[in-house]
Amino acid sequence: MKNQWLTFLAFARYLTIRKVVNYAQLGLSFQLSRLLQKPILWGMPTTLSVEPTTSCNLRCPECPSGLRSFTRPTGMLQNDLYDQVIQQGKKHLTWLHLYFQGEPFLNPRFFEMVKTADQSKIFTSTSTNAHYLDEKNVQACLDSGLKQLIVSMDGLTQEVYEKYRVGGNLEKVEKGLKLLLQHRKERKMTYPRVVLQFLVTGQNEHELPDLKRWAEEMGVDELQLKTTQIYDYQNGSELIPSDLGYSRYLPNGDGTWRLKKKIQNKCWRMWQGAVSTWDGKIVPCCFDKDASHVMGGLDQMTLREIWRSVPYFQFRNQLLSDRTEIDICRNCTE
């Protein structure tokens, strides 16, 4: 794998003294909050995930976009709302992840959004299923200033790949990935760094011995093996790998399953950053896929007002006292 330090260097180049101080304030207030068991908050979010769209071309079984099962409104992020987020956040944001649910490349303004953030000196990343890496989009991607591209690909053969990425075409993914890496090389560019993300399941774990070789031959910059979040894990699932080192869950011995890691009354994410849905609702983290814990809306409040709002304070207070009472935390391995 190529040097991961290049990603860090791109991130570091956009740091300012103000951003570093802000990060330190968040870290200190988080530790004091844990110590005193009450929420103390200094600083503004250093990371933000923004949802370009809820639309997706695939039907992955553990994803509300894929299942078409949202109870919240679905749609496309509009420029005026996005510009508002950038203007309000550019002085303290160090990392912008243009992804929450859906396939971001389906938003026709996606690369304009990347460019806007990059020009505001914010490190940008996104996650894609790579079905839209055609010639036009590859060139736009390279021109946009995107610093990290996560490609989700969970199988080395079409038969295995489509078990989770339902409706997907592995050949198309490989072709698009090769095209991007080829053009990046021809243009003598370093970014975006390409991260191949592989969700390890009971359906694909047998391919792991060949995966590293495949990734090296392809020329991706980093390979990430990730555990799979499963909604109804308590009764088991074929998605749980037999190698429990790649599982978030452990068997109880009676046919039921439990989380591998005990839920603790802490969560750095609640001090580090937030998530914005396509329509400007701020939710606490990426586990709140249906936006059931809305902290405020950017159509009525500023990001600063939401970050320091009463609902956010109450949410942080609850996770410090008893995090198991928060529904979205019960399947989290933070």
C-alpha positions in Angstrom: 0.0 0.0 0.0 1.2 3.5 -0.8 2.2 5.9 2.0 -0.9 6.9 4.1 1.1 9.9 5.3 0.0 11.7 2.1 -3.5 11.9 3.4 -2.3 13.3 6.7 -0.2 15.9 4.8 -3.2 17.1 2.8 -5.2 17.3 6.1 -2.4 19.2 7.8 -1.9 21.8 5.0 -5.4 23.1 5.7 -4.9 23.5 9.4 -4.8 26.9 11.0 -3.9 28.0 14.5 -7.6 28.7 15.1 -8.6 25.2 14.0 -5.9 23.6 16.1 -7.0 25.6 19.2 -10.6 24.7 18.5 -9.7 21.0 18.4 -7.8 21.3 21.7 -10.8 23.1 23.3 -13.1 20.2 22.2 -10.7 17.6 23.5 -10.3 19.2 26.8 -14.0 19.9 27.3 -14.8 16.3 26.4 -12.3 15.0 29.1 -13.7 17.4 31.7 -17.2 16.3 30.8 -16.3 12.7 31.4 -14.6 13.5 34.7 -17.4 15.7 36.0 -20.3 13.6 34.5 -21.9 16.7 33.0 -21.6 18.2 29.5 -19.1 21.0 29.1 -18.5 22.3 25.6 -15.8 24.6 24.3 -15.3 25.0 20.7 -17.2 24.3 17.5 -17.4 21.0 15.5 -14.1 20.1 13.8 -15.7 17.5 11.5 -19.0 17.5 9.7 -20.8 14.9 7.5 -23.1 16.4 4.9 -25.6 14.4 2.9 -25.6 15.2 -0.8 -28.6 12.9 -1.4 -30.5 10.0 0.0 -30.9 8.5 -3.5 -29.0 5.3 -4.3 -28.7 2.9 -7.3 -28.1 -0.2 -5.1 -30.2 -2.1 -2.6 -27.9 -3.1 0.2 -29.7 -5.1 2.9 -28.4 -3.2 5.9 -28.9 0.3 4.5 -32.1 2.5 4.6 -31.2 4.0 1.3 -30.9 0.6 -0.3 -34.0 -0.7 1.4 -35.9 2.5 0.5 -37.1 2.4 4.2 -36.6 6.0 5.3 -39.3 7.5 7.5 -37.7 11.0 7.0 -38.1 13.0 3.8 -35.7 12.1 1.0 -34.1 14.4 -1.6 -31.1 16.3 -2.9 -28.9 18.8 -1.0 -29.3 22.3 -2.6 -26.6 24.8 -3.2 -27.9 27.6 -1.0 -28.1 25.3 2.1 -24.7 23.9 1.4 -23.1 27.3 0.9 -24.6 28.3 4.3 -22.9 25.3 5.9 -19.5 26.2 4.4 -19.7 29.8 5.3 -20.7 29.1 8.9 -18.1 26.3 9.3 -15.0 27.1 7.3 -13.1 28.8 10.2 -13.3 25.7 12.5 -14.0 22.7 10.2 -10.9 20.5 9.5 -12.7 17.7 7.8 -15.8 17.6 5.6 -17.2 14.2 4.7 -19.7 14.6 1.8 -21.6 11.5 2.6 -24.2 10.2 5.0 -26.8 8.1 3.2 -27.2 7.5 -0.5 -24.8 7.7 -3.4 -23.2 11.2 -3.5 -22.4 11.0 -7.2 -26.1 11.1 -8.0 -26.2 14.8 -6.9 -25.5 16.7 -10.1 -23.7 19.5 -8.1 -21.6 17.1 -6.1 -18.2 18.1 -7.6 -19.1 21.8 -7.3 -19.7 21.2 -3.6 -16.3 19.5 -3.2 -14.6 22.4 -5.0 -16.4 25.0 -2.8 -15.1 23.3 0.4 -11.6 22.7 -1.0 -11.3 26.4 -1.9 -12.4 27.2 1.7 -9.4 25.1 2.9 -11.4 22.2 4.3 -10.2 18.7 3.8 -12.8 16.8 1.8 -13.7 13.1 1.6 -16.6 11.0 0.3 -17.7 7.4 0.0 -19.1 5.9 -3.1 -20.1 2.5 -4.6 -18.1 3.6 -7.7 -20.7 2.9 -10.3 -20.5 6.4 -11.7 -16.7 6.6 -12.2 -17.0 7.3 -16.0 -14.7 9.5 -18.0 -16.6 12.7 -17.3 -16.9 12.1 -13.5 -13.3 10.9 -13.2 -12.0 14.2 -14.7 -14.4 16.2 -12.6 -13.3 14.3 -9.5 -9.6 15.1 -10.2 -10.4 18.7 -10.9 -12.5 19.2 -7.8 -9.8 19.1 -5.1 -11.3 16.0 -3.4 -8.7 14.6 -1.0 -10.0 11.2 -0.1 -12.3 8.8 -2.0 -13.6 5.8 -0.2 -14.7 3.0 -2.5 -17.1 0.5 -1.0 -16.5 -2.9 -2.6 -17.4 -6.0 -0.6 -16.5 -8.9 -3.0 -13.9 -10.1 -5.5 -16.4 -11.9 -7.7 -19.8 -10.8 -9.0 -21.5 -13.7 -7.3 -20.2 -12.7 -3.9 -20.2 -8.9 -4.5 -23.9 -8.8 -5.3 -25.0 -10.7 -2.2 -24.5 -7.4 -0.2 -24.3 -4.8 -3.0 -27.6 -5.9 -4.4 -28.0 -4.6 -8.0 -24.3 -3.8 -8.3 -22.0 -4.6 -11.1 -18.4 -5.5 -10.0 -17.0 -5.2 -13.5 -18.2 -1.6 -13.7 -16.7 -0.8 -10.3 -13.3 -2.2 -11.3 -13.4 -0.4 -14.6 -14.2 2.9 -13.0 -11.5 2.5 -10.3 -8.9 1.7 -12.9 -9.9 4.7 -14.9 -9.5 7.0 -11.9 -6.1 5.7 -10.9 -4.9 5.7 -14.5 -5.9 9.4 -15.0 -4.5 10.4 -11.7 -1.2 8.9 -12.6 -1.2 10.4 -16.1 -1.9 13.9 -14.7 0.8 13.3 -12.0 -1.6 14.0 -9.2 -1.5 12.7 -5.7 -5.2 13.2 -4.8 -7.7 12.0 -4.2 -6.2 9.2 -2.1 -8.2 6.1 -2.9 -9.3 3.9 0.1 -10.8 0.5 -0.7 -13.3 -0.3 2.0 -14.3 -3.9 2.4 -17.2 -4.9 4.8 -16.3 -8.3 6.1 -19.3 -10.6 6.2 -20.0 -14.3 6.4 -20.6 -14.2 2.7 -17.2 -12.8 1.6 -14.7 -13.6 4.4 -13.3 -16.5 2.3 -12.0 -13.9 -0.2 -9.8 -12.1 2.4 -6.6 -14.0 1.5 -6.8 -12.7 -2.1 -8.0 -9.3 -1.2 -4.7 -7.7 -0.3 -3.0 -8.9 -3.5 -5.9 -7.6 -5.5 -5.8 -4.2 -3.9 -2.0 -4.0 -4.5 -2.4 -4.9 -8.1 -5.1 -2.4 -8.5 -2.9 0.3 -7.0 -5.3 1.7 -4.3 -3.6 3.7 -1.6 -5.2 2.0 1.4 -7.3 -1.1 2.2 -9.7 -0.9 5.1 -11.4 -4.1 6.5 -14.6 -3.0 8.3 -17.0 -4.8 10.5 -20.6 -4.8 9.4 -23.4 -3.1 11.3 -26.5 -5.4 11.4 -29.8 -4.1 12.6 -31.4 -7.3 14.0 -28.2 -8.9 15.2 -29.7 -10.4 18.4 -30.9 -13.6 16.6 -27.8 -13.9 14.4 -27.4 -13.3 10.7 -25.6 -14.8 7.7 -23.7 -11.5 7.5 -21.9 -12.2 10.8 -18.5 -13.7 9.8 -17.3 -17.0 11.3 -14.0 -15.3 12.2 -15.3 -13.2 15.1 -12.3 -10.9 14.9 -14.2 -9.2 12.0 -17.5 -9.2 13.9 -19.1 -6.5 16.0 -21.1 -9.2 17.8 -20.4 -12.3 19.9 -22.7 -15.4 20.5 -24.2 -15.9 23.9 -24.3 -19.7 23.5 -28.1 -19.9 23.4 -28.5 -18.9 19.7 -28.6 -15.2 20.6 -25.9 -12.5 20.0 -24.6 -9.5 21.9 -22.4 -6.5 21.1 -18.7 -7.4 21.4 -17.8 -4.1 23.1 -19.7 -2.9 26.2 -21.4 0.4 25.7 -19.7 3.0 27.8 -21.1 6.4 28.9 -18.9 8.4 26.7 -18.8 9.4 23.0 -16.1 11.7 21.5 -18.2 12.1 18.4 -20.7 14.2 20.4 -17.9 16.8 21.0 -16.0 16.3 17.7 -18.6 16.7 15.0 -22.1 16.3 13.7 -24.1 15.2 10.7 -26.3 17.3 8.4 -29.1 15.7 6.3 -29.8 16.8 2.8 -32.5 19.2 4.1 -30.4 20.8 6.8 -31.4 18.8 9.9 -28.4 18.4 12.3 -28.3 15.0 13.9 -25.7 13.7 16.4 -24.0 11.0 14.4 -24.1 8.7 11.4 -25.9 6.0 13.4 -29.0 8.2 13.3 -29.8 7.3 9.8 -33.5 8.1 10.1 -32.9 11.5 11.8 -34.8 10.5 14.9 -32.7 12.8 17.1 -32.8 16.2 15.4 -30.8 18.8 17.3 -32.0 21.7 15.1 -32.5 22.8 11.5 -30.2 25.0 9.5 -33.3 26.6 7.8 -34.1 28.3 11.2 -30.9 28.3 13.2 -27.1 28.7 12.7 -24.8 25.9 13.1 -23.4 27.5 16.3 -26.9 27.9 17.8 -27.6 24.2 17.1 -24.3 23.0 18.4 -25.0 24.8 21.7 -28.7 24.2 21.8 -30.7 22.7 24.7 -31.5 19.4 22.8 -27.8 18.9 22.1 -27.0 19.6 25.8 -29.7 17.1 26.9 -28.4 14.5 24.5 -24.8 14.8 25.7 -26.0 14.7 29.3 -28.0 11.5 28.7 -25.0 9.7 27.1 -22.8 10.7 30.0 -25.3 9.3 32.6 -26.7 6.2 30.8 -25.9 5.8 27.1 -27.9 2.6 26.8 -31.1 4.7 27.0 -30.4 6.2 23.6 -31.7 3.9 20.9 -29.1 4.8 18.2 -26.3 4.0 20.7 -27.4 0.4 21.4 -25.7 -1.0 18.2 -22.6 1.2 18.3 -19.0 0.2 18.9 -17.6 3.7 19.6 
